[in-house]
Amino acid sequence: MSERKTPAVQALLAFAVLVLVVAGIPTSVDGVIRQEGSARASRFEPGPILYRRKTWELQQTRSLHLPRGGSDDEFSDAASSDDDDGVALASNGRTVLNLPKKVAVFFGKVTLGSIKALGRGLQAAFQGSDEGEDVELGIATQIFRGLKRMVSAAWNSPGTAKDDAEDKDEAAEKAKKSSPKGAKSVVAKTRTRNSDFGEFLSSSYRVNSSRAEVERPSPVLGGNIVDALKASRANGRLLLVLIPASKPGELQADTGVIEAFLSAEVSSVAEKKARKGQTTGSFTLWSAKAGSPEAIAAIKRLKAQPTGSKGQKRPILVVAYLAQVIDKQGISRMVPRLLAQHHCSPPPSAEMMVAWLNALRKRHAKQYTMMHTELRELGLHKERVEGYKGSVQSDIGRQERELQKREERLARENAEKKRQAAVQERRQMLLESLPNEPGSEVADAKTVALRFSDGRSGRRRFASSEALGTIFDWVDAMFDLERETVVLTTMNGQNSFTYDVSEMTLAEAGLSKMIGLRVSRITLDSKGDED
C-alpha cells in the first residue's frame, strides 16, 4: 500500500474529483439510453385492450342510439371511426402522463451514475496503486498519478476490464482456429514455454514448493486454457486448474491452496497411472495469474464459480477435460467440460487435495477409458500410416533398383551388339585380306590342319614366309573365334602359340610341311580348353 499523501495533494485531488462528476454523466446517460431501449423493446402495449373495451361500450349503446330504418353497416363504420379516435386519444394521453415519470427516472439514473463515478474517483484518489509508491516522489508526480487513477476509475465500470479481456481472448481463440497450422504446434510450444509456471507461483506468493523431492515432478503449465486442455487430452489426462482469488499477499486462502498445489504429494498423484498398463499419468497441472485475461477466459469457458455460497472470494480449484461432442449439424467438435470444483472453504491441505484427486480418478474412470482408447487408436492409426509410408518407400526403392538393373542390362546388351557388329565387320575384312593358297608346285608351302573341341576341322595351305598371324586371322574369320582368345597347340603338346607371337613366320616357328594344330580358347582370368 502507498504512504499517506500530503494535505496539499489531497486537496488538489479532491478538487479534481468534483470535476470528474461531469465525466460520469455521459457514461450514466449512455447506460440509461441503453436500458430504456431494451425496456422499450420488451414493454407490453395495452392498445388492444382499450380497443376491445371501446368496442364493447359501443355495442351496449347500439340499441339505444340506432335510428328506425337505419343501416347496420353505417353504424359499424361510425363505430370504427370513433374507436380509432378513442384509442389515439388514450395513447396520447398515456404518453403525456408518462413523460414526467420518464424524465424523473432518467435524471435519477444519471445522478446515481454520477455518484458512483464520484465514489470510484475518490477511492482511486486516496487508495494508491497495488505496486506501492515511493515516498520520495514529488507533488507533481503524485497529483498526475492520482488524476490518472481517478479518470480511469470514473470512466470505466468494474466489469469493463473483464469484458475487454474476454473479448481479446475470444478474438485470439478465433485467430487460432482459423490458422492453417492447427493446434499441434501450439500445444507443444505451450508445454515448453510455460512448464515453469509453478516457480512463478512459488516466488510470487512466497510458498515453498516441495515438487523437487519427487523423481519426476509434474510441470505446471500456463498460457491459454484451451491449449492446456488439448495437451492434457493428448496425454490421456484430466486437467487440474488453480486460479488464485487475488494478487500475492491479499488473501490467506490463496497461500494455502498454492502450497498444496505445489506439494510433492500432488505432483506424485498427478503422475500416478490412471489405469493398469498405461504409461501416462492422471492429471495435468495448469494455473494463471489472478485477474489475468487467461484466468478470466478459463473461468468463463469452464463455468467455474469464483465466489462461495456467502459471496466471499475464494480460489478456484477445478478438474476439467476436453469432451468430444456432436453438434446439431452432425459435426464433431471439442468442448471444455467441468467435472468437479473444490469449495476451498477451508483451503485444502496437500493430503486433502490428494484424497480429492484420487476420488475423482476413480469416479471418472469412464473419461480415462475413453481418452486412453482414443490414444491407443490414434497410435495404431499412426503405425498404419507409418507402415504404409514405409511400404510405399520400399516399393519405390525396389522399382528404382529394378529400373537401374534393367537399364544396366540394356546398356550391356547394346554394347555387346555394337561389339559384335564391329567383330563381324573386322572378320569380313580379315577374310578379304587372307592370301591365296599356294599351289602344289611351291616346294616350301606348308599344310595346316585345325581341330576344334566341338568336332569341327579345317585345312589350308600357307607359304613358309607367312606369319603365324595369318593362321589366327583365318581362325577368326572362318570359325568365329576371336584371334586374341585363341591358343594353337601342336598335337604332341610340345609347342603352343598365342596371338602375342603372331609376327613370327611359319618357318621360324619350326612347323613341318604337314602340321596339325589343336584350337582352344583362353578366358580373361585363366587359360583352359574350350568346352
Order of alpha helices (4+ residues) and beta strands (2+ residues): alpha-alpha-alpha-alpha-alpha-alpha-alpha-alpha-beta-alpha-beta-alpha-alpha-beta-alpha-beta-beta-alpha-alpha-beta-beta-alpha-beta-beta-beta
